[in-house]
Amino acid sequence: MGAGRALAEILLLWLAMAGTMVLFFRQRRWAGWLMTPYLGWVTFAGVLNYSIWTLNP
C-alpha cells in the first residue's frame, strides 16, 4: 500500500516538474534544459518504484 502512495506522489511531482519546465522554456530556453536531468531522475525513480511494487507481493 505504501508503494502505491509513493508512486502517486512521484507522478504528481513529475507533472509539476513538467509544468515548471514548460514555463521555464517560455522564459529562457536554457532554464528549461537545466531541468531535464531532474525530470529524468524522477522518471527513473518512478520506474524503479513501480518495478519494486510489482515484483514484491
PDB file of N, CA, C, O and CB in Angstrom:
ATOM      1  N   MET A   1       0.825  -1.201   0.000  1.00  0.00           N
ATOM      2  CA  MET A   1       0.000   0.000   0.000  1.00  0.00           C
ATOM      3  C   MET A   1       0.864   1.258   0.000  1.00  0.00           C
ATOM      4  O   MET A   1       0.518   2.235  -0.664  1.00  0.00           O
ATOM      5  CB  MET A   1      -0.936   0.002   1.209  1.00  0.00           C
ATOM      6  N   GLY A   2       1.963   1.255   0.718  1.00  0.00           N
ATOM      7  CA  GLY A   2       2.821   2.430   0.781  1.00  0.00           C
ATOM      8  C   GLY A   2       3.483   2.744  -0.544  1.00  0.00           C
ATOM      9  O   GLY A   2       3.672   3.910  -0.890  1.00  0.00           O
ATOM     10  N   ALA A   3       3.841   1.689  -1.300  1.00  0.00           N
ATOM     11  CA  ALA A   3       4.498   1.909  -2.589  1.00  0.00           C
ATOM     12  C   ALA A   3       3.535   2.559  -3.586  1.00  0.00           C
ATOM     13  O   ALA A   3       3.950   3.360  -4.424  1.00  0.00           O
ATOM     14  CB  ALA A   3       5.031   0.578  -3.155  1.00  0.00           C
ATOM     15  N   GLY A   4       2.266   2.215  -3.493  1.00  0.00           N
ATOM     16  CA  GLY A   4       1.276   2.828  -4.377  1.00  0.00           C
ATOM     17  C   GLY A   4       1.126   4.315  -4.107  1.00  0.00           C
ATOM     18  O   GLY A   4       1.003   5.116  -5.033  1.00  0.00           O
ATOM     19  N   ARG A   5       1.137   4.671  -2.843  1.00  0.00           N
ATOM     20  CA  ARG A   5       1.051   6.093  -2.497  1.00  0.00           C
ATOM     21  C   ARG A   5       2.318   6.838  -2.922  1.00  0.00           C
ATOM     22  O   ARG A   5       2.259   7.978  -3.381  1.00  0.00           O
ATOM     23  CB  ARG A   5       0.820   6.265  -0.984  1.00  0.00           C
ATOM     24  N   ALA A   6       3.450   6.177  -2.761  1.00  0.00           N
ATOM     25  CA  ALA A   6       4.711   6.796  -3.186  1.00  0.00           C
ATOM     26  C   ALA A   6       4.717   6.998  -4.696  1.00  0.00           C
ATOM     27  O   ALA A   6       5.186   8.027  -5.183  1.00  0.00           O
ATOM     28  CB  ALA A   6       5.918   5.930  -2.757  1.00  0.00           C
ATOM     29  N   LEU A   7       4.202   6.027  -5.436  1.00  0.00           N
ATOM     30  CA  LEU A   7       4.141   6.158  -6.888  1.00  0.00           C
ATOM     31  C   LEU A   7       3.210   7.298  -7.288  1.00  0.00           C
ATOM     32  O   LEU A   7       3.500   8.034  -8.231  1.00  0.00           O
ATOM     33  CB  LEU A   7       3.676   4.843  -7.527  1.00  0.00           C
ATOM     34  N   ALA A   8       2.104   7.446  -6.584  1.00  0.00           N
ATOM     35  CA  ALA A   8       1.190   8.555  -6.865  1.00  0.00           C
ATOM     36  C   ALA A   8       1.865   9.898  -6.586  1.00  0.00           C
ATOM     37  O   ALA A   8       1.678  10.863  -7.326  1.00  0.00           O
ATOM     38  CB  ALA A   8      -0.096   8.421  -6.023  1.00  0.00           C
ATOM     39  N   GLU A   9       2.643   9.947  -5.523  1.00  0.00           N
ATOM     40  CA  GLU A   9       3.352  11.182  -5.195  1.00  0.00           C
ATOM     41  C   GLU A   9       4.417  11.498  -6.249  1.00  0.00           C
ATOM     42  O   GLU A   9       4.598  12.656  -6.626  1.00  0.00           O
ATOM     43  CB  GLU A   9       3.999  11.073  -3.804  1.00  0.00           C
ATOM     44  N   ILE A  10       5.113  10.471  -6.717  1.00  0.00           N
ATOM     45  CA  ILE A  10       6.107  10.672  -7.766  1.00  0.00           C
ATOM     46  C   ILE A  10       5.430  11.163  -9.040  1.00  0.00           C
ATOM     47  O   ILE A  10       5.971  12.026  -9.732  1.00  0.00           O
ATOM     48  CB  ILE A  10       6.887   9.369  -8.038  1.00  0.00           C
ATOM     49  N   LEU A  11       4.272  10.634  -9.352  1.00  0.00           N
ATOM     50  CA  LEU A  11       3.535  11.077 -10.536  1.00  0.00           C
ATOM     51  C   LEU A  11       3.137  12.545 -10.419  1.00  0.00           C
ATOM     52  O   LEU A  11       3.255  13.298 -11.385  1.00  0.00           O
ATOM     53  CB  LEU A  11       2.288  10.209 -10.744  1.00  0.00           C
ATOM     54  N   LEU A  12       2.669  12.954  -9.249  1.00  0.00           N
ATOM     55  CA  LEU A  12       2.327  14.367  -9.040  1.00  0.00           C
ATOM     56  C   LEU A  12       3.563  15.256  -9.159  1.00  0.00           C
ATOM     57  O   LEU A  12       3.505  16.338  -9.743  1.00  0.00           O
ATOM     58  CB  LEU A  12       1.669  14.562  -7.662  1.00  0.00           C
ATOM     59  N   LEU A  13       4.678  14.792  -8.601  1.00  0.00           N
ATOM     60  CA  LEU A  13       5.924  15.543  -8.716  1.00  0.00           C
ATOM     61  C   LEU A  13       6.338  15.665 -10.170  1.00  0.00           C
ATOM     62  O   LEU A  13       6.770  16.733 -10.604  1.00  0.00           O
ATOM     63  CB  LEU A  13       7.036  14.876  -7.902  1.00  0.00           C
ATOM     64  N   TRP A  14       6.211  14.571 -10.936  1.00  0.00           N
ATOM     65  CA  TRP A  14       6.583  14.578 -12.345  1.00  0.00           C
ATOM     66  C   TRP A  14       5.730  15.574 -13.128  1.00  0.00           C
ATOM     67  O   TRP A  14       6.244  16.317 -13.964  1.00  0.00           O
ATOM     68  CB  TRP A  14       6.441  13.174 -12.941  1.00  0.00           C
ATOM     69  N   LEU A  15       4.429  15.585 -12.853  1.00  0.00           N
ATOM     70  CA  LEU A  15       3.536  16.526 -13.539  1.00  0.00           C
ATOM     71  C   LEU A  15       3.867  17.973 -13.183  1.00  0.00           C
ATOM     72  O   LEU A  15       3.855  18.847 -14.050  1.00  0.00           O
ATOM     73  CB  LEU A  15       2.077  16.225 -13.187  1.00  0.00           C
ATOM     74  N   ALA A  16       4.159  18.223 -11.918  1.00  0.00           N
ATOM     75  CA  ALA A  16       4.522  19.579 -11.503  1.00  0.00           C
ATOM     76  C   ALA A  16       5.827  20.014 -12.164  1.00  0.00           C
ATOM     77  O   ALA A  16       5.968  21.164 -12.581  1.00  0.00           O
ATOM     78  CB  ALA A  16       4.649  19.659  -9.972  1.00  0.00           C
ATOM     79  N   MET A  17       6.773  19.092 -12.256  1.00  0.00           N
ATOM     80  CA  MET A  17       8.048  19.426 -12.892  1.00  0.00           C
ATOM     81  C   MET A  17       7.871  19.676 -14.386  1.00  0.00           C
ATOM     82  O   MET A  17       8.484  20.590 -14.938  1.00  0.00           O
ATOM     83  CB  MET A  17       9.066  18.306 -12.666  1.00  0.00           C
ATOM     84  N   ALA A  18       7.046  18.879 -15.037  1.00  0.00           N
ATOM     85  CA  ALA A  18       6.805  19.078 -16.465  1.00  0.00           C
ATOM     86  C   ALA A  18       6.159  20.444 -16.707  1.00  0.00           C
ATOM     87  O   ALA A  18       6.522  21.144 -17.653  1.00  0.00           O
ATOM     88  CB  ALA A  18       5.909  17.948 -17.027  1.00  0.00           C
ATOM     89  N   GLY A  19       5.217  20.816 -15.867  1.00  0.00           N
ATOM     90  CA  GLY A  19       4.606  22.142 -15.988  1.00  0.00           C
ATOM     91  C   GLY A  19       5.601  23.257 -15.743  1.00  0.00           C
ATOM     92  O   GLY A  19       5.582  24.278 -16.430  1.00  0.00           O
ATOM     93  N   THR A  20       6.470  23.063 -14.764  1.00  0.00           N
ATOM     94  CA  THR A  20       7.501  24.054 -14.489  1.00  0.00           C
ATOM     95  C   THR A  20       8.455  24.177 -15.666  1.00  0.00           C
ATOM     96  O   THR A  20       8.872  25.278 -16.025  1.00  0.00           O
ATOM     97  CB  THR A  20       8.270  23.691 -13.220  1.00  0.00           C
ATOM     98  N   MET A  21       8.796  23.044 -16.263  1.00  0.00           N
ATOM     99  CA  MET A  21       9.691  23.079 -17.426  1.00  0.00           C
ATOM    100  C   MET A  21       9.076  23.854 -18.584  1.00  0.00           C
ATOM    101  O   MET A  21       9.769  24.603 -19.272  1.00  0.00           O
ATOM    102  CB  MET A  21      10.030  21.660 -17.877  1.00  0.00           C
ATOM    103  N   VAL A  22       7.778  23.675 -18.799  1.00  0.00           N
ATOM    104  CA  VAL A  22       7.106  24.414 -19.873  1.00  0.00           C
ATOM    105  C   VAL A  22       7.206  25.916 -19.603  1.00  0.00           C
ATOM    106  O   VAL A  22       7.512  26.698 -20.503  1.00  0.00           O
ATOM    107  CB  VAL A  22       5.613  23.978 -19.998  1.00  0.00           C
ATOM    108  N   LEU A  23       6.949  26.306 -18.367  1.00  0.00           N
ATOM    109  CA  LEU A  23       7.051  27.727 -18.025  1.00  0.00           C
ATOM    110  C   LEU A  23       8.480  28.233 -18.154  1.00  0.00           C
ATOM    111  O   LEU A  23       8.706  29.350 -18.621  1.00  0.00           O
ATOM    112  CB  LEU A  23       6.544  27.969 -16.608  1.00  0.00           C
ATOM    113  N   PHE A  24       9.446  27.417 -17.743  1.00  0.00           N
ATOM    114  CA  PHE A  24      10.848  27.813 -17.864  1.00  0.00           C
ATOM    115  C   PHE A  24      11.246  27.967 -19.328  1.00  0.00           C
ATOM    116  O   PHE A  24      11.941  28.918 -19.683  1.00  0.00           O
ATOM    117  CB  PHE A  24      11.756  26.788 -17.176  1.00  0.00           C
ATOM    118  N   PHE A  25      10.813  27.043 -20.175  1.00  0.00           N
ATOM    119  CA  PHE A  25      11.142  27.131 -21.597  1.00  0.00           C
ATOM    120  C   PHE A  25      10.570  28.407 -22.216  1.00  0.00           C
ATOM    121  O   PHE A  25      11.170  28.987 -23.121  1.00  0.00           O
ATOM    122  CB  PHE A  25      10.614  25.898 -22.343  1.00  0.00           C
ATOM    123  N   ARG A  26       9.425  28.831 -21.734  1.00  0.00           N
ATOM    124  CA  ARG A  26       8.833  30.059 -22.276  1.00  0.00           C
ATOM    125  C   ARG A  26       9.645  31.290 -21.894  1.00  0.00           C
ATOM    126  O   ARG A  26       9.720  32.250 -22.662  1.00  0.00           O
ATOM    127  CB  ARG A  26       7.395  30.215 -21.784  1.00  0.00           C
ATOM    128  N   GLN A  27      10.253  31.266 -20.713  1.00  0.00           N
ATOM    129  CA  GLN A  27      11.038  32.414 -20.255  1.00  0.00           C
ATOM    130  C   GLN A  27      12.450  32.390 -20.826  1.00  0.00           C
ATOM    131  O   GLN A  27      12.880  33.318 -21.511  1.00  0.00           O
ATOM    132  CB  GLN A  27      11.097  32.441 -18.730  1.00  0.00           C
ATOM    133  N   ARG A  28      13.159  31.303 -20.526  1.00  0.00           N
ATOM    134  CA  ARG A  28      14.535  31.144 -21.007  1.00  0.00           C
ATOM    135  C   ARG A  28      14.752  29.681 -21.346  1.00  0.00           C
ATOM    136  O   ARG A  28      14.543  28.789 -20.524  1.00  0.00           O
ATOM    137  CB  ARG A  28      15.577  31.634 -19.944  1.00  0.00           C
ATOM    138  N   ARG A  29      15.173  29.466 -22.567  1.00  0.00           N
ATOM    139  CA  ARG A  29      15.334  28.088 -23.043  1.00  0.00           C
ATOM    140  C   ARG A  29      16.316  27.282 -22.210  1.00  0.00           C
ATOM    141  O   ARG A  29      16.066  26.113 -21.913  1.00  0.00           O
ATOM    142  CB  ARG A  29      15.787  28.092 -24.476  1.00  0.00           C
ATOM    143  N   TRP A  30      17.438  27.899 -21.828  1.00  0.00           N
ATOM    144  CA  TRP A  30      18.449  27.168 -21.074  1.00  0.00           C
ATOM    145  C   TRP A  30      17.938  26.781 -19.694  1.00  0.00           C
ATOM    146  O   TRP A  30      18.366  25.766 -19.144  1.00  0.00           O
ATOM    147  CB  TRP A  30      19.717  27.999 -20.946  1.00  0.00           C
ATOM    148  N   ALA A  31      17.031  27.569 -19.125  1.00  0.00           N
ATOM    149  CA  ALA A  31      16.477  27.231 -17.819  1.00  0.00           C
ATOM    150  C   ALA A  31      15.631  25.964 -17.913  1.00  0.00           C
ATOM    151  O   ALA A  31      15.637  25.136 -17.002  1.00  0.00           O
ATOM    152  CB  ALA A  31      15.637  28.399 -17.269  1.00  0.00           C
ATOM    153  N   GLY A  32      14.909  25.820 -19.011  1.00  0.00           N
ATOM    154  CA  GLY A  32      14.141  24.590 -19.220  1.00  0.00           C
ATOM    155  C   GLY A  32      15.033  23.385 -19.409  1.00  0.00           C
ATOM    156  O   GLY A  32      14.753  22.307 -18.884  1.00  0.00           O
ATOM    157  N   TRP A  33      16.120  23.568 -20.166  1.00  0.00           N
ATOM    158  CA  TRP A  33      17.042  22.452 -20.382  1.00  0.00           C
ATOM    159  C   TRP A  33      17.749  22.048 -19.101  1.00  0.00           C
ATOM    160  O   TRP A  33      18.098  20.879 -18.935  1.00  0.00           O
ATOM    161  CB  TRP A  33      18.069  22.814 -21.441  1.00  0.00           C
ATOM    162  N   LEU A  34      17.965  22.981 -18.199  1.00  0.00           N
ATOM    163  CA  LEU A  34      18.605  22.642 -16.926  1.00  0.00           C
ATOM    164  C   LEU A  34      17.714  21.766 -16.039  1.00  0.00           C
ATOM    165  O   LEU A  34      18.207  21.113 -15.119  1.00  0.00           O
ATOM    166  CB  LEU A  34      18.974  23.916 -16.181  1.00  0.00           C
ATOM    167  N   MET A  35      16.422  21.750 -16.309  1.00  0.00           N
ATOM    168  CA  MET A  35      15.501  20.907 -15.539  1.00  0.00           C
ATOM    169  C   MET A  35      15.430  19.474 -16.056  1.00  0.00           C
ATOM    170  O   MET A  35      14.914  18.603 -15.356  1.00  0.00           O
ATOM    171  CB  MET A  35      14.118  21.513 -15.556  1.00  0.00           C
ATOM    172  N   THR A  36      15.933  19.204 -17.260  1.00  0.00           N
ATOM    173  CA  THR A  36      15.787  17.869 -17.843  1.00  0.00           C
ATOM    174  C   THR A  36      16.477  16.761 -17.057  1.00  0.00           C
ATOM    175  O   THR A  36      15.909  15.673 -16.965  1.00  0.00           O
ATOM    176  CB  THR A  36      16.320  17.877 -19.229  1.00  0.00           C
ATOM    177  N   PRO A  37      17.671  16.963 -16.478  1.00  0.00           N
ATOM    178  CA  PRO A  37      18.242  15.870 -15.680  1.00  0.00           C
ATOM    179  C   PRO A  37      17.378  15.522 -14.469  1.00  0.00           C
ATOM    180  O   PRO A  37      17.253  14.352 -14.107  1.00  0.00           O
ATOM    181  CB  PRO A  37      19.642  16.243 -15.214  1.00  0.00           C
ATOM    182  N   TYR A  38      16.787  16.531 -13.850  1.00  0.00           N
ATOM    183  CA  TYR A  38      15.915  16.296 -12.706  1.00  0.00           C
ATOM    184  C   TYR A  38      14.674  15.512 -13.122  1.00  0.00           C
ATOM    185  O   TYR A  38      14.247  14.602 -12.411  1.00  0.00           O
ATOM    186  CB  TYR A  38      15.511  17.626 -12.061  1.00  0.00           C
ATOM    187  N   LEU A  39      14.099  15.857 -14.260  1.00  0.00           N
ATOM    188  CA  LEU A  39      12.941  15.120 -14.765  1.00  0.00           C
ATOM    189  C   LEU A  39      13.323  13.675 -15.083  1.00  0.00           C
ATOM    190  O   LEU A  39      12.556  12.751 -14.811  1.00  0.00           O
ATOM    191  CB  LEU A  39      12.364  15.810 -16.018  1.00  0.00           C
ATOM    192  N   GLY A  40      14.497  13.487 -15.653  1.00  0.00           N
ATOM    193  CA  GLY A  40      14.970  12.133 -15.925  1.00  0.00           C
ATOM    194  C   GLY A  40      15.168  11.331 -14.660  1.00  0.00           C
ATOM    195  O   GLY A  40      14.833  10.148 -14.613  1.00  0.00           O
ATOM    196  N   TRP A  41      15.707  11.959 -13.636  1.00  0.00           N
ATOM    197  CA  TRP A  41      15.934  11.280 -12.368  1.00  0.00           C
ATOM    198  C   TRP A  41      14.598  10.889 -11.718  1.00  0.00           C
ATOM    199  O   TRP A  41      14.470   9.780 -11.201  1.00  0.00           O
ATOM    200  CB  TRP A  41      16.754  12.178 -11.417  1.00  0.00           C
ATOM    201  N   VAL A  42      13.633  11.759 -11.739  1.00  0.00           N
ATOM    202  CA  VAL A  42      12.322  11.448 -11.161  1.00  0.00           C
ATOM    203  C   VAL A  42      11.625  10.363 -11.980  1.00  0.00           C
ATOM    204  O   VAL A  42      10.922   9.522 -11.419  1.00  0.00           O
ATOM    205  CB  VAL A  42      11.440  12.719 -11.093  1.00  0.00           C
ATOM    206  N   THR A  43      11.813  10.372 -13.294  1.00  0.00           N
ATOM    207  CA  THR A  43      11.263   9.307 -14.137  1.00  0.00           C
ATOM    208  C   THR A  43      11.885   7.972 -13.753  1.00  0.00           C
ATOM    209  O   THR A  43      11.177   6.974 -13.616  1.00  0.00           O
ATOM    210  CB  THR A  43      11.507   9.607 -15.638  1.00  0.00           C
ATOM    211  N   PHE A  44      13.197   7.944 -13.581  1.00  0.00           N
ATOM    212  CA  PHE A  44      13.886   6.720 -13.161  1.00  0.00           C
ATOM    213  C   PHE A  44      13.379   6.256 -11.796  1.00  0.00           C
ATOM    214  O   PHE A  44      13.147   5.064 -11.597  1.00  0.00           O
ATOM    215  CB  PHE A  44      15.412   6.948 -13.113  1.00  0.00           C
ATOM    216  N   ALA A  45      13.206   7.177 -10.864  1.00  0.00           N
ATOM    217  CA  ALA A  45      12.708   6.825  -9.538  1.00  0.00           C
ATOM    218  C   ALA A  45      11.302   6.240  -9.623  1.00  0.00           C
ATOM    219  O   ALA A  45      10.980   5.303  -8.893  1.00  0.00           O
ATOM    220  CB  ALA A  45      12.717   8.052  -8.621  1.00  0.00           C
ATOM    221  N   GLY A  46      10.467   6.777 -10.498  1.00  0.00           N
ATOM    222  CA  GLY A  46       9.118   6.251 -10.671  1.00  0.00           C
ATOM    223  C   GLY A  46       9.121   4.851 -11.252  1.00  0.00           C
ATOM    224  O   GLY A  46       8.370   3.986 -10.801  1.00  0.00           O
ATOM    225  N   VAL A  47       9.961   4.624 -12.250  1.00  0.00           N
ATOM    226  CA  VAL A  47      10.058   3.284 -12.848  1.00  0.00           C
ATOM    227  C   VAL A  47      10.589   2.295 -11.824  1.00  0.00           C
ATOM    228  O   VAL A  47      10.084   1.176 -11.722  1.00  0.00           O
ATOM    229  CB  VAL A  47      10.970   3.300 -14.098  1.00  0.00           C
ATOM    230  N   LEU A  48      11.593   2.693 -11.073  1.00  0.00           N
ATOM    231  CA  LEU A  48      12.151   1.828 -10.037  1.00  0.00           C
ATOM    232  C   LEU A  48      11.113   1.518  -8.961  1.00  0.00           C
ATOM    233  O   LEU A  48      10.990   0.372  -8.528  1.00  0.00           O
ATOM    234  CB  LEU A  48      13.384   2.480  -9.406  1.00  0.00           C
ATOM    235  N   ASN A  49      10.376   2.523  -8.535  1.00  0.00           N
ATOM    236  CA  ASN A  49       9.342   2.324  -7.533  1.00  0.00           C
ATOM    237  C   ASN A  49       8.264   1.371  -8.051  1.00  0.00           C
ATOM    238  O   ASN A  49       7.820   0.480  -7.326  1.00  0.00           O
ATOM    239  CB  ASN A  49       8.721   3.668  -7.134  1.00  0.00           C
ATOM    240  N   TYR A  50       7.848   1.556  -9.294  1.00  0.00           N
ATOM    241  CA  TYR A  50       6.817   0.691  -9.877  1.00  0.00           C
ATOM    242  C   TYR A  50       7.297  -0.752  -9.981  1.00  0.00           C
ATOM    243  O   TYR A  50       6.559  -1.685  -9.665  1.00  0.00           O
ATOM    244  CB  TYR A  50       6.410   1.205 -11.261  1.00  0.00           C
ATOM    245  N   SER A  51       8.542  -0.927 -10.427  1.00  0.00           N
ATOM    246  CA  SER A  51       9.039  -2.293 -10.582  1.00  0.00           C
ATOM    247  C   SER A  51       9.184  -2.996  -9.227  1.00  0.00           C
ATOM    248  O   SER A  51       8.893  -4.187  -9.121  1.00  0.00           O
ATOM    249  CB  SER A  51      10.386  -2.283 -11.314  1.00  0.00           C
ATOM    250  N   ILE A  52       9.619  -2.289  -8.215  1.00  0.00           N
ATOM    251  CA  ILE A  52       9.708  -2.886  -6.876  1.00  0.00           C
ATOM    252  C   ILE A  52       8.305  -3.216  -6.365  1.00  0.00           C
ATOM    253  O   ILE A  52       8.098  -4.259  -5.746  1.00  0.00           O
ATOM    254  CB  ILE A  52      10.437  -1.925  -5.888  1.00  0.00           C
ATOM    255  N   TRP A  53       7.362  -2.343  -6.618  1.00  0.00           N
ATOM    256  CA  TRP A  53       5.986  -2.554  -6.166  1.00  0.00           C
ATOM    257  C   TRP A  53       5.374  -3.792  -6.824  1.00  0.00           C
ATOM    258  O   TRP A  53       4.696  -4.574  -6.157  1.00  0.00           O
ATOM    259  CB  TRP A  53       5.129  -1.317  -6.470  1.00  0.00           C
ATOM    260  N   THR A  54       5.606  -3.973  -8.116  1.00  0.00           N
ATOM    261  CA  THR A  54       5.006  -5.115  -8.811  1.00  0.00           C
ATOM    262  C   THR A  54       5.744  -6.419  -8.537  1.00  0.00           C
ATOM    263  O   THR A  54       5.129  -7.485  -8.578  1.00  0.00           O
ATOM    264  CB  THR A  54       4.977  -4.856 -10.301  1.00  0.00           C
ATOM    265  N   LEU A  55       7.049  -6.366  -8.258  1.00  0.00           N
ATOM    266  CA  LEU A  55       7.792  -7.601  -8.020  1.00  0.00           C
ATOM    267  C   LEU A  55       7.627  -8.138  -6.598  1.00  0.00           C
ATOM    268  O   LEU A  55       7.859  -9.323  -6.358  1.00  0.00           O
ATOM    269  CB  LEU A  55       9.252  -7.373  -8.301  1.00  0.00           C
ATOM    270  N   ASN A  56       7.232  -7.288  -5.659  1.00  0.00           N
ATOM    271  CA  ASN A  56       7.028  -7.723  -4.285  1.00  0.00           C
ATOM    272  C   ASN A  56       5.534  -7.793  -3.971  1.00  0.00           C
ATOM    273  O   ASN A  56       4.857  -6.766  -3.933  1.00  0.00           O
ATOM    274  CB  ASN A  56       7.744  -6.773  -3.304  1.00  0.00           C
ATOM    275  N   PRO A  57       5.026  -8.992  -3.749  1.00  0.00           N
ATOM    276  CA  PRO A  57       3.564  -9.117  -3.491  1.00  0.00           C
ATOM    277  C   PRO A  57       3.123  -8.530  -2.167  1.00  0.00           C
ATOM    278  O   PRO A  57       1.938  -8.571  -1.838  1.00  0.00           O
ATOM    279  CB  PRO A  57       3.157 -10.567  -3.527  1.00  0.00           C
TER     280      PRO A  57
END
